[in-house]
Amino acid sequence: MTVPGTLYGVGLGPGDPDLITRRAARLIEGARVVAYPALAGGDSFARAIAANMIPATAREIVMEVPMTPARAPAQAAYDAGAARIAEALDAGDDVVVLCEGDPFFYGSFMYLHARLAPLFAVEVVPGVTSVTACAARAGLPLAARNETLTVLPGPLPDAELRARIREADTLVLMKVGRHLSRLRALLDAEGLLDRAVYVERATLPVERRLPLAEAPDPAPYFSMILVTKGADPWL
Amino acid sequence: MTVPGTLYGVGLGPGDPDLITRRAARLIEGARVVAYPALAGGDSFARAIAANMIPATAREIVMEVPMTPARAPAQAAYDAGAARIAEALDAGDDVVVLCEGDPFFYGSFMYLHARLAPLFAVEVVPGVTSVTACAARAGLPLAARNETLTVLPGPLPDAELRARIREADTLVLMKVGRHLSRLRALLDAEGLLDRAVYVERATLPVERRLPLAEAPDPAPYFSMILVTKGADPWL
């Protein structure tokens, strides 16, 4: 009887391959099967980050995930991907799933995890998130001592964003994209525009950092707004 | 004239040396001068994580930081540490500061950054935080789609914690330590005890994971409570 393989959900960090952890690098370099999401058409940011580490002999399972507001097409893509991954695991191969950032922080790996963790051995390898990467690149400490940190997805409705922005110490707005103008107006209304920093594609050669007032609209999907309100870094 | 060195604030991740990034590993392995905080008496968790990578020839600048509620003694320790680091930088050496987790996420590096960044070239190397490490080890996805993530330090007053706990989707309570019973009571009052997971020293050989109801009191400083309220991992 074949012993089933292990499913590895491997965080790759924000984009610079040097920010991959040693454990992630070793798993990728030794992989017989890798799997990753890609946009319909084939581009995969996760694969691009790890490209130089994937063995030429590795089999690649590509999950083309449609970017639509409707959930059913993406659900179908993860169902199909999980089935192909399960087949490899059942055949005794380990499968290394490549994940941008961290697998459990706004990552698509959690959809595979929900489907496969009840059936197979799983190890999740945490990665550097875009949050701390953006802060590092911008030279902005995120939170010290008893400060709180709030992470908000940009697509949330205005009223919810406004309430949470008011209460926050340090504030991270993710998934900015086409919501940039709206988020900028909300922050401006709260008197926070001067403290808001925009970071796009942090740690990649094409990274851009700007005061939010000067940020492009619409922004790319991989962009973020940081507002550090309460930092008192002198201790 | 000597060209001053560069100050590197290097995140080491949550504790397992395999979760150090490739960039951090290379900087440590090539270091002529490393610096790190230690408890009065000499134990340094940061140094322990990186111990096998520090060259035998490296000079070590130890900052003994007293753990007292008063700020002045710790301020004095960072003042003195920054002065010694500045001396090495002025002499032309790079200095690699070892930081548990991420340098800008509740890390003491930000106190050195505030003192030295106006004077020297600085690079911050982000690291894996204990937040995503605990989630990975517990098998608990943190946040998907439009869910928010709230990070709260345990020492905050009850009223503030209660209000923020009520509003949160996914909730991370840091710096649990001697606040464990109080935090447990607050979560219980909000009907969240069943969903609260306690993780201690994540990714180390001595790691412990328990339902919060069974967690030890007091907890060690390096412990965390995760509450995932709204996760819908099937997409």
HADDOCK unambig.tbl for C-alpha pairs under 7 A between the chains (distance, minus, plus):
assign (segid A and resid 18 and name CA) (segid B and resid 21 and name CA) 6.73 0.50 0.50
assign (segid A and resid 18 and name CA) (segid B and resid 22 and name CA) 5.20 0.50 0.50
assign (segid A and resid 18 and name CA) (segid B and resid 23 and name CA) 5.08 0.50 0.50
assign (segid A and resid 19 and name CA) (segid B and resid 21 and name CA) 5.10 0.50 0.50
assign (segid A and resid 19 and name CA) (segid B and resid 22 and name CA) 6.03 0.50 0.50
assign (segid A and resid 19 and name CA) (segid B and resid 23 and name CA) 6.08 0.50 0.50
assign (segid A and resid 20 and name CA) (segid B and resid 21 and name CA) 5.30 0.50 0.50
assign (segid A and resid 20 and name CA) (segid B and resid 22 and name CA) 6.14 0.50 0.50
assign (segid A and resid 21 and name CA) (segid B and resid 18 and name CA) 6.74 0.50 0.50
assign (segid A and resid 21 and name CA) (segid B and resid 19 and name CA) 5.10 0.50 0.50
assign (segid A and resid 21 and name CA) (segid B and resid 20 and name CA) 5.29 0.50 0.50
assign (segid A and resid 21 and name CA) (segid B and resid 21 and name CA) 3.88 0.50 0.50
assign (segid A and resid 21 and name CA) (segid B and resid 22 and name CA) 5.81 0.50 0.50
assign (segid A and resid 22 and name CA) (segid B and resid 18 and name CA) 5.20 0.50 0.50
assign (segid A and resid 22 and name CA) (segid B and resid 19 and name CA) 6.03 0.50 0.50
assign (segid A and resid 22 and name CA) (segid B and resid 20 and name CA) 6.13 0.50 0.50
assign (segid A and resid 22 and name CA) (segid B and resid 21 and name CA) 5.81 0.50 0.50
assign (segid A and resid 22 and name CA) (segid B and resid 22 and name CA) 5.91 0.50 0.50
assign (segid A and resid 23 and name CA) (segid B and resid 18 and name CA) 5.07 0.50 0.50
assign (segid A and resid 23 and name CA) (segid B and resid 19 and name CA) 6.08 0.50 0.50
assign (segid A and resid 71 and name CA) (segid B and resid 235 and name CA) 6.83 0.50 0.50
assign (segid A and resid 75 and name CA) (segid B and resid 235 and name CA) 6.46 0.50 0.50
assign (segid A and resid 104 and name CA) (segid B and resid 141 and name CA) 4.55 0.50 0.50
assign (segid A and resid 104 and name CA) (segid B and resid 142 and name CA) 5.47 0.50 0.50
assign (segid A and resid 104 and name CA) (segid B and resid 143 and name CA) 6.82 0.50 0.50
assign (segid A and resid 105 and name CA) (segid B and resid 141 and name CA) 6.96 0.50 0.50
assign (segid A and resid 105 and name CA) (segid B and resid 142 and name CA) 5.59 0.50 0.50
assign (segid A and resid 105 and name CA) (segid B and resid 143 and name CA) 5.49 0.50 0.50
assign (segid A and resid 105 and name CA) (segid B and resid 144 and name CA) 6.90 0.50 0.50
assign (segid A and resid 106 and name CA) (segid B and resid 143 and name CA) 5.37 0.50 0.50
assign (segid A and resid 106 and name CA) (segid B and resid 144 and name CA) 4.49 0.50 0.50
assign (segid A and resid 106 and name CA) (segid B and resid 145 and name CA) 6.27 0.50 0.50
assign (segid A and resid 107 and name CA) (segid B and resid 144 and name CA) 6.85 0.50 0.50
assign (segid A and resid 110 and name CA) (segid B and resid 141 and name CA) 6.19 0.50 0.50
assign (segid A and resid 110 and name CA) (segid B and resid 233 and name CA) 5.82 0.50 0.50
assign (segid A and resid 111 and name CA) (segid B and resid 233 and name CA) 5.29 0.50 0.50
assign (segid A and resid 111 and name CA) (segid B and resid 234 and name CA) 5.34 0.50 0.50
assign (segid A and resid 111 and name CA) (segid B and resid 235 and name CA) 6.38 0.50 0.50
assign (segid A and resid 114 and name CA) (segid B and resid 233 and name CA) 5.94 0.50 0.50
assign (segid A and resid 114 and name CA) (segid B and resid 234 and name CA) 6.24 0.50 0.50
assign (segid A and resid 124 and name CA) (segid B and resid 136 and name CA) 5.16 0.50 0.50
assign (segid A and resid 124 and name CA) (segid B and resid 137 and name CA) 7.00 0.50 0.50
assign (segid A and resid 125 and name CA) (segid B and resid 136 and name CA) 6.57 0.50 0.50
assign (segid A and resid 126 and name CA) (segid B and resid 128 and name CA) 6.75 0.50 0.50
assign (segid A and resid 126 and name CA) (segid B and resid 132 and name CA) 5.85 0.50 0.50
assign (segid A and resid 126 and name CA) (segid B and resid 133 and name CA) 5.45 0.50 0.50
assign (segid A and resid 126 and name CA) (segid B and resid 136 and name CA) 6.03 0.50 0.50
assign (segid A and resid 127 and name CA) (segid B and resid 128 and name CA) 5.53 0.50 0.50
assign (segid A and resid 128 and name CA) (segid B and resid 126 and name CA) 6.75 0.50 0.50
assign (segid A and resid 128 and name CA) (segid B and resid 127 and name CA) 5.53 0.50 0.50
assign (segid A and resid 128 and name CA) (segid B and resid 128 and name CA) 4.58 0.50 0.50
assign (segid A and resid 132 and name CA) (segid B and resid 126 and name CA) 5.85 0.50 0.50
assign (segid A and resid 133 and name CA) (segid B and resid 126 and name CA) 5.44 0.50 0.50
assign (segid A and resid 136 and name CA) (segid B and resid 124 and name CA) 5.14 0.50 0.50
assign (segid A and resid 136 and name CA) (segid B and resid 125 and name CA) 6.56 0.50 0.50
assign (segid A and resid 136 and name CA) (segid B and resid 126 and name CA) 6.01 0.50 0.50
assign (segid A and resid 141 and name CA) (segid B and resid 104 and name CA) 4.55 0.50 0.50
assign (segid A and resid 141 and name CA) (segid B and resid 105 and name CA) 6.96 0.50 0.50
assign (segid A and resid 141 and name CA) (segid B and resid 110 and name CA) 6.18 0.50 0.50
assign (segid A and resid 142 and name CA) (segid B and resid 104 and name CA) 5.48 0.50 0.50
assign (segid A and resid 142 and name CA) (segid B and resid 105 and name CA) 5.60 0.50 0.50
assign (segid A and resid 143 and name CA) (segid B and resid 104 and name CA) 6.82 0.50 0.50
assign (segid A and resid 143 and name CA) (segid B and resid 105 and name CA) 5.51 0.50 0.50
assign (segid A and resid 143 and name CA) (segid B and resid 106 and name CA) 5.38 0.50 0.50
assign (segid A and resid 144 and name CA) (segid B and resid 105 and name CA) 6.91 0.50 0.50
assign (segid A and resid 144 and name CA) (segid B and resid 106 and name CA) 4.50 0.50 0.50
assign (segid A and resid 144 and name CA) (segid B and resid 107 and name CA) 6.86 0.50 0.50
assign (segid A and resid 145 and name CA) (segid B and resid 106 and name CA) 6.29 0.50 0.50
assign (segid A and resid 146 and name CA) (segid B and resid 153 and name CA) 5.37 0.50 0.50
assign (segid A and resid 146 and name CA) (segid B and resid 155 and name CA) 6.84 0.50 0.50
assign (segid A and resid 146 and name CA) (segid B and resid 156 and name CA) 6.39 0.50 0.50
assign (segid A and resid 147 and name CA) (segid B and resid 153 and name CA) 6.98 0.50 0.50
assign (segid A and resid 148 and name CA) (segid B and resid 151 and name CA) 5.61 0.50 0.50
assign (segid A and resid 148 and name CA) (segid B and resid 152 and name CA) 5.06 0.50 0.50
assign (segid A and resid 148 and name CA) (segid B and resid 153 and name CA) 6.66 0.50 0.50
assign (segid A and resid 149 and name CA) (segid B and resid 150 and name CA) 5.96 0.50 0.50
assign (segid A and resid 149 and name CA) (segid B and resid 151 and name CA) 5.03 0.50 0.50
assign (segid A and resid 149 and name CA) (segid B and resid 152 and name CA) 6.93 0.50 0.50
assign (segid A and resid 150 and name CA) (segid B and resid 149 and name CA) 5.95 0.50 0.50
assign (segid A and resid 150 and name CA) (segid B and resid 150 and name CA) 4.75 0.50 0.50
assign (segid A and resid 150 and name CA) (segid B and resid 151 and name CA) 6.40 0.50 0.50
assign (segid A and resid 151 and name CA) (segid B and resid 148 and name CA) 5.61 0.50 0.50
assign (segid A and resid 151 and name CA) (segid B and resid 149 and name CA) 5.03 0.50 0.50
assign (segid A and resid 151 and name CA) (segid B and resid 150 and name CA) 6.40 0.50 0.50
assign (segid A and resid 152 and name CA) (segid B and resid 148 and name CA) 5.06 0.50 0.50
assign (segid A and resid 152 and name CA) (segid B and resid 149 and name CA) 6.94 0.50 0.50
assign (segid A and resid 153 and name CA) (segid B and resid 146 and name CA) 5.37 0.50 0.50
assign (segid A and resid 153 and name CA) (segid B and resid 147 and name CA) 6.98 0.50 0.50
assign (segid A and resid 153 and name CA) (segid B and resid 148 and name CA) 6.66 0.50 0.50
assign (segid A and resid 155 and name CA) (segid B and resid 146 and name CA) 6.82 0.50 0.50
assign (segid A and resid 156 and name CA) (segid B and resid 146 and name CA) 6.39 0.50 0.50
assign (segid A and resid 233 and name CA) (segid B and resid 110 and name CA) 5.83 0.50 0.50
assign (segid A and resid 233 and name CA) (segid B and resid 111 and name CA) 5.28 0.50 0.50
assign (segid A and resid 233 and name CA) (segid B and resid 114 and name CA) 5.96 0.50 0.50
assign (segid A and resid 234 and name CA) (segid B and resid 111 and name CA) 5.36 0.50 0.50
assign (segid A and resid 234 and name CA) (segid B and resid 114 and name CA) 6.29 0.50 0.50
assign (segid A and resid 235 and name CA) (segid B and resid 71 and name CA) 6.84 0.50 0.50
assign (segid A and resid 235 and name CA) (segid B and resid 75 and name CA) 6.47 0.50 0.50
assign (segid A and resid 235 and name CA) (segid B and resid 111 and name CA) 6.39 0.50 0.50
